[in-house]
Amino acid sequence: MTGLRILAVGAHPDDIEIGAGALIAKARELGHPVAFLILTDEDGCGDRRRAEAVRAAAELGVARRHVLFAGLRDGHLRADAAVVDRIRRLLRQHRIAPDVVVTHTQADSHNDHVEANRIAHAVFRDTAFLHFSVHISAEPDRFSPRVFVHVTPQRLARKDQALRCYATQQPRMDRLDLATYEAGLGRLARLARAEGFETSVQYGTADALRKSVGLSDSPFHRFWQPVVADGTLTLLYGAEHRLDPHEPPHWRVAQDVLRQAFIDCWPPPYPLRETYANTDEALAAASAGSVIAMGDAASNQITAKLSGSGRLAWEVTTDGRLSDLRTGSPLPHPHAGYVARVAGPFLDGATVVATAATTGAAARAGMELLADPGRFAAAAGPLGVLDHRPTAQFAYATDPATGALDILDVTEGN
């Protein structure tokens, strides 16, 4: 992922660093061009706060020439025609045309923050948006982030250095604990500490938003971002009769869990489509893009194609066991399965995420892992492999009584 032009818009100096300092640091680490636009000056100390903002931006890797000031009055922001025109002229003067605008959420009690959000949406066209919160005025019950950036120790150090540049604002910033707030955001994404961002997209700019999701550090996005490369993903589920009719409907619950995860975590437009595996529609989907193949080779034609082409390391046999295709040996676990992320068999650049299991309980465990990869501490090993390789696969076993999942074997796969 390269070349996202990012503009961060803050109502006041320090807002960007508070809400998006780690995101800016990560974007600069990745080589994305970043500019700042600060909308207001504070009466009586505008020059001092501008100087603080320039120093803070530099700590995050943003040069002085890329820090713009609109010079509007603190406390009196309004998304009216004059303000929109003024900002557009300023951006044209500096030749700034962003792909992604990072700015305030509307879930905020500060009037300037809410107006900054409205101004940004009024100024820009053909733009995707990431919306951050400022902890001292945030309204968490209305804030619904989907993209999360891990506040790693390295990014925290840069963010702290940037915030320390604001000597005039320390009492205000310290009124509530930022670390506690970011730890709460991190829990939403299975991260120790994070910045969170709501998403919105103007018509025709879904591609920029998909690329911006690549900035997310949540385990869910790390797993699925390389798969949803073209913006669509089709879940192909196998024939129901392959599952024991006396078992609880684990397969149906598993589909619901994965579907809800995409609804909750993926920015619109919603990418997941669904159909039965053994249809012409399923074959067309696998020939046109990435798919999820749920079920064994006997119940899912895409799984059968993967197995026949040597892409899979495991298979569920007709007698209900998980077999290692490399050795021909069955794995001695009654509730076992595999998850594979491998190259698609029909289209160059497409990906298949395949999962099959020996029992309904094991099938559900595999799909729950796909829905919430960060939940299973035991899965850290294979997910680490998947973070660095587009293809990898692993076998697992589960305890139906507790839902615990253990990794049996990992291969980097095809």
Residue pairs with C-beta under 8 A, 6 or more apart in sequence:
1 30
1 211
1 214
2 30
2 31
2 32
3 32
3 33
4 27
4 32
4 99
4 100
4 208
4 211
4 212
4 215
5 32
5 33
5 96
5 97
5 98
5 99
5 100
6 24
6 27
6 32
6 33
6 34
6 35
6 98
6 99
6 100
6 101
6 102
7 34
7 35
7 36
7 37
7 96
7 98
7 100
7 101
7 102
8 16
8 20
8 24
8 34
8 35
8 36
8 37
8 101
8 102
8 103
9 16
9 36
9 37
9 39
9 101
9 102
9 103
9 104
9 116
9 119
9 120
10 16
10 19
10 36
10 37
10 38
10 39
10 103
10 104
10 116
11 39
11 40
11 77
11 104
11 110
11 112
11 113
11 115
11 116
12 38
12 39
12 40
12 42
12 49
12 74
12 112
13 38
13 49
13 50
13 52
13 53
13 56
13 166
13 169
14 52
14 53
14 56
14 163
14 166
14 169
14 173
15 38
15 104
15 113
15 116
15 134
16 24
16 36
16 38
16 102
16 132
17 24
17 56
17 60
17 159
17 162
17 163
17 166
18 134
18 135
18 136
18 163
18 173
18 178
19 104
19 132
19 133
19 134
19 195
20 102
20 130
20 132
20 195
20 197
21 60
21 155
21 158
21 159
21 162
21 163
21 195
22 149
22 150
22 151
22 152
22 155
22 156
22 159
22 194
22 195
23 102
23 130
23 132
23 149
23 195
23 197
23 215
24 34
24 60
24 61
24 62
24 102
25 60
25 61
25 154
25 155
25 158
25 159
26 149
26 155
26 215
27 34
27 215
28 34
28 60
28 61
28 62
29 61
30 215
33 66
34 60
34 61
34 62
34 66
35 62
35 66
35 67
35 68
35 94
35 96
35 98
36 53
36 57
36 62
36 66
36 67
36 68
37 68
37 69
37 70
37 87
37 90
37 91
37 96
38 50
38 53
38 67
38 68
38 69
38 70
39 70
39 72
39 77
39 87
39 112
39 116
39 119
40 70
40 71
40 72
40 73
40 74
40 75
40 77
40 112
41 49
41 50
41 69
41 71
41 72
41 73
41 74
42 49
42 74
43 73
43 74
45 168
46 71
48 168
49 166
49 168
50 69
52 165
52 166
52 167
52 168
52 169
53 67
53 69
53 165
54 64
54 67
55 165
56 162
56 163
56 165
56 166
57 63
57 64
57 66
57 67
57 162
58 64
59 158
59 161
59 162
59 165
60 158
60 159
60 162
61 158
68 90
68 91
68 94
68 96
70 83
70 86
70 87
70 90
72 83
72 86
74 112
75 111
75 112
77 83
77 111
77 112
77 115
77 116
77 119
78 115
79 115
79 118
79 119
79 122
83 119
84 119
84 122
84 123
87 119
87 123
88 123
91 97
91 123
98 124
98 127
99 127
99 128
99 205
99 208
99 211
99 212
100 127
100 128
100 129
100 130
100 208
100 209
100 211
100 212
101 120
101 124
101 127
101 128
101 129
101 130
102 129
102 130
102 131
102 132
102 197
103 116
103 117
103 120
103 129
103 130
103 131
103 132
104 113
104 114
104 116
104 117
104 120
104 131
104 132
104 133
104 134
105 113
105 117
105 131
105 132
105 133
105 138
105 143
105 198
106 114
106 117
106 118
106 131
106 142
107 133
107 138
107 139
107 140
107 141
107 142
107 143
107 144
107 198
108 114
108 117
108 133
108 134
108 137
108 138
108 139
109 137
109 138
109 139
110 134
110 137
113 134
113 137
117 131
120 129
121 129
121 200
124 202
125 202
126 202
126 204
126 205
127 202
127 205
127 208
128 199
128 200
128 201
128 202
128 205
128 206
128 208
128 209
128 212
129 199
129 200
129 201
129 202
130 147
130 197
130 198
130 199
130 212
131 197
131 198
131 199
131 200
132 195
132 196
132 197
133 140
133 143
133 145
133 196
135 176
135 177
135 178
135 181
135 182
136 172
136 173
136 175
136 176
138 181
140 184
143 196
143 198
144 198
145 185
145 188
145 196
145 197
145 198
146 197
146 198
146 199
146 264
146 265
146 266
146 267
147 196
147 197
147 199
147 212
147 213
147 215
147 216
147 218
147 221
147 267
148 185
148 186
148 188
148 189
148 191
148 194
148 195
148 196
148 197
148 216
148 217
148 218
148 221
149 155
149 194
149 195
149 197
149 215
149 216
149 217
150 186
150 191
150 192
150 193
150 194
150 217
151 159
151 182
151 186
151 192
151 193
151 194
151 195
156 193
163 173
166 173
179 193
182 193
182 194
182 195
183 192
183 193
185 193
185 194
185 195
185 196
186 192
186 193
186 194
188 194
188 196
189 196
189 216
189 217
189 218
189 219
189 220
189 374
190 218
190 219
190 220
190 372
190 373
190 374
190 375
191 217
191 218
191 374
194 217
194 218
199 209
199 212
199 213
199 267
199 268
201 208
201 209
201 267
201 268
201 269
206 231
206 269
207 231
209 267
210 228
210 231
210 267
213 221
213 225
213 266
213 267
214 221
214 225
216 222
216 225
218 265
218 374
219 372
219 373
219 374
219 383
220 261
220 265
220 371
220 372
220 373
220 374
221 265
222 373
222 383
222 386
222 387
223 341
223 370
223 373
223 383
223 386
224 233
224 266
226 341
226 351
226 390
227 233
227 290
227 341
227 351
227 353
228 266
228 271
228 290
229 290
229 349
229 351
230 289
230 290
230 350
231 269
231 271
232 271
232 273
232 289
232 290
233 271
233 272
233 273
233 289
233 290
233 291
233 292
234 272
234 273
234 274
234 275
234 282
234 285
234 286
234 289
234 290
234 291
234 292
235 255
235 258
235 259
235 272
235 273
235 274
235 275
235 291
235 292
235 294
236 274
236 275
236 276
236 277
236 282
236 285
236 286
236 291
236 292
236 293
236 294
236 300
236 302
237 251
237 255
237 274
237 276
237 277
237 294
237 295
237 300
238 276
238 277
238 278
238 294
238 295
238 296
238 298
238 299
238 300
238 303
238 356
239 276
239 277
239 278
239 295
239 299
239 300
240 251
241 299
242 295
242 296
242 298
242 299
243 250
243 251
243 360
243 363
244 359
244 360
247 359
247 360
247 361
248 360
249 360
250 359
250 360
250 361
250 363
250 364
251 294
251 360
251 363
251 364
253 364
254 294
254 363
254 364
254 366
254 367
254 368
255 274
255 294
255 367
257 364
257 367
257 368
257 371
257 372
258 272
258 292
258 367
258 370
258 371
259 272
259 274
260 371
261 370
261 371
261 372
262 270
262 271
262 272
263 270
266 272
273 285
275 281
275 282
275 285
276 282
277 293
277 294
277 295
277 299
277 300
277 301
277 302
277 303
278 299
278 300
278 301
282 291
282 301
282 302
283 301
283 302
285 291
286 293
286 302
286 344
286 345
286 346
286 347
286 350
286 352
287 346
287 347
288 347
288 350
289 347
289 350
290 344
290 350
290 351
290 352
290 353
291 302
291 344
291 350
291 352
291 353
292 352
292 353
292 354
292 355
292 370
293 300
293 302
293 303
293 306
293 352
293 353
293 354
293 355
294 300
294 354
294 355
294 356
294 363
294 367
295 303
295 356
296 303
296 315
296 316
296 356
297 303
297 304
297 307
297 308
297 315
297 316
297 356
298 304
298 318
300 356
302 345
302 352
302 354
303 312
303 354
303 356
305 345
305 346
306 312
306 340
306 342
306 345
306 352
306 354
307 315
307 325
309 345
310 414
311 340
311 342
311 343
311 345
311 352
311 413
311 414
312 325
312 338
312 340
312 342
312 354
312 393
313 324
313 325
313 326
313 338
313 340
313 393
313 395
313 409
313 411
313 413
314 322
314 323
314 324
314 325
314 331
314 338
314 340
314 393
314 395
315 322
315 323
315 325
315 356
316 322
316 323
316 337
316 356
316 357
316 358
317 323
317 330
320 358
320 359
321 330
321 331
321 336
321 358
322 330
322 331
322 333
322 336
322 337
322 338
322 357
322 358
322 395
323 329
323 330
323 331
324 330
324 331
324 395
324 409
331 395
331 397
331 408
331 409
333 358
333 397
333 408
334 358
334 359
335 357
335 358
335 359
335 361
335 362
335 365
335 397
335 398
335 399
335 400
336 357
336 358
336 362
336 395
336 396
336 397
336 398
336 408
337 355
337 356
337 357
337 358
337 362
337 363
337 365
337 366
337 395
337 396
337 398
338 354
338 355
338 356
338 357
338 366
338 393
338 394
338 395
338 396
339 353
339 354
339 355
339 366
339 369
339 370
339 382
339 393
339 394
339 396
340 352
340 353
340 354
340 355
340 391
340 392
340 393
340 394
340 413
341 351
341 352
341 353
341 386
341 390
341 391
341 392
341 393
341 413
342 351
342 352
342 354
342 391
342 393
342 413
342 414
343 350
343 351
343 352
343 390
343 391
343 414
344 350
344 351
344 352
345 352
351 390
351 391
353 370
354 393
355 363
355 366
355 367
355 370
356 363
356 366
357 363
357 365
357 366
359 400
361 398
361 400
362 396
362 397
362 398
362 400
365 396
365 398
365 403
365 405
366 396
368 375
368 403
369 375
369 376
369 379
369 396
369 405
373 379
373 383
376 405
378 404
378 405
378 406
378 407
379 394
379 396
379 405
379 407
381 394
381 407
381 410
382 392
382 393
382 394
382 407
382 410
385 392
385 394
385 410
385 412
386 392
389 412
391 412
391 413
391 414
392 410
392 411
392 412
392 413
393 410
393 411
393 413
394 407
394 408
394 409
394 410
394 411
395 407
395 408
395 409
396 405
396 406
396 407
396 408
397 405
397 406
397 408
398 404
398 405
398 406
